[in-house]
Amino acid sequence: MIPLGRRFDTVRVPAQRIHTAVASDEPATVAAALSDWLHGPVIRDLRSPAGAYYFLMAPDAKWDGPETRLSTGTYLGVPRVGHIAYLMTWVVPPEHPGNLCDTLALRTLLATADPLRR
């Protein structure tokens, strides 16, 4: 468990919204799409099939999306990179220290989910 608000914050997005935005729920396809769009680390909660995705972003990054931003006072289970995890897993592991998601790219990706859902 890592405290949020210091090194990074996270945006929690329901799996269905991500799967709609990338037109797939197949793990390799989702990982490739998120990596291409965001160039930043993403964690998935595996405790249920509907588990959320967590997009790591800078603590001072602007976020005005409808999805929940988690920050100071919250802890996130972060798996070790390269290890098999059963509760939380890396969908897109960090490329280097300080590598975080671009919030504008995340907002743009999520904006595609609503029209596609209809």
N, C-alpha and C positions, 0 to 999 in steps of 0.2 A: 504494500500500500504506500502510495506516494502522496504527500499533501499537494493540493493544487494551489495555484496563485503565486508560486515562486518561480519555478523553472518553466511551467506552462499551465494553461487552462485547457479545458476541453469543451467541445460541443457534443451533446448526446443526441443522436438522431435515430429514430426507430428504423429497424431493418427494412420494413416494407417500403419506406420512403426511399431508401438507398437502392433497393432492388428495382423499384419503379424507375428511378432516375438513370440507372445503368442498364435497364432492360434485361436483367438477369439476377438469379439468386445463386448461380453456380460460383463457388468460392474463387476459383482461379480467374474467372471473367470479372467478378466484382473487384478483386485485388488489382487486376491490370487496369481497369477503368479508373479506380480511385487513384492509383499511382500516376496515371497519365494526366488526370485532371488536377490533382492537388500537390503532387511532389512533396508530400509530407506524411508523417506517421498516422496510422489509424489502427485502433484496437477494436476487437469485437467481443461482446459478452456472449459466451456460449452456453449460459445456464438454461436457455430455452431456444427453440427454433426462431422465435421472434426477437431474439436478443439484439440490443442496440449496438450501434457503432459509435465510437468515441474518436473524435478528430482533435488531435493535439494542436494547440495554437499558442502564440505568444500571450503572456498575461496582459500585456498592454494593447493587444490587437482589438480593433473595433469589431463588434458583433451586434447586428441589429436583426438577425433572423428570428423566426418564431421558435426554433428549437432551443432547448435548455442549455445555457452556458453554465458550466460548473467551475467554481474558482475557490478562493480562500474559504477555509472552513470545511472543505470537502476532500476526501481521499479517494484515489482511483487505484484499483488493482492493476498494476502494470507488470506483464510477464517479462521474464528475461528474454532478450533477443536471442533467437536461435534455439530456445528450449521449447519442448512440447508442453502446452498448458491445456488444462481441461475446463477452466472457468472463464478465462480471458485469453485471447490470442492476438498476435499481430496479424493484421490483414496486410498492412504496408508497414514494414519496420522502418525505423529512422535510418537515414543514410549516413548521418554523422551527428555529433553533438550539436545541439541547437537547431537541427532540422525540424521545422514545424509547418503545419498546413497554412496555405494562403486563404484567409477568410473570404476574400472576394471570390476566389475560385470555388470555395465551398458553397457560398450563397448562390452563385450562378448554377452550379450543379443541382442544388436543391430546387431551384426555380424551374428546372426542366421536369421535375417529378409531378407537379400538379397538372399541367396539360396532358402529360402522358397517361396519368391515372384515369382521366376522363375518356 
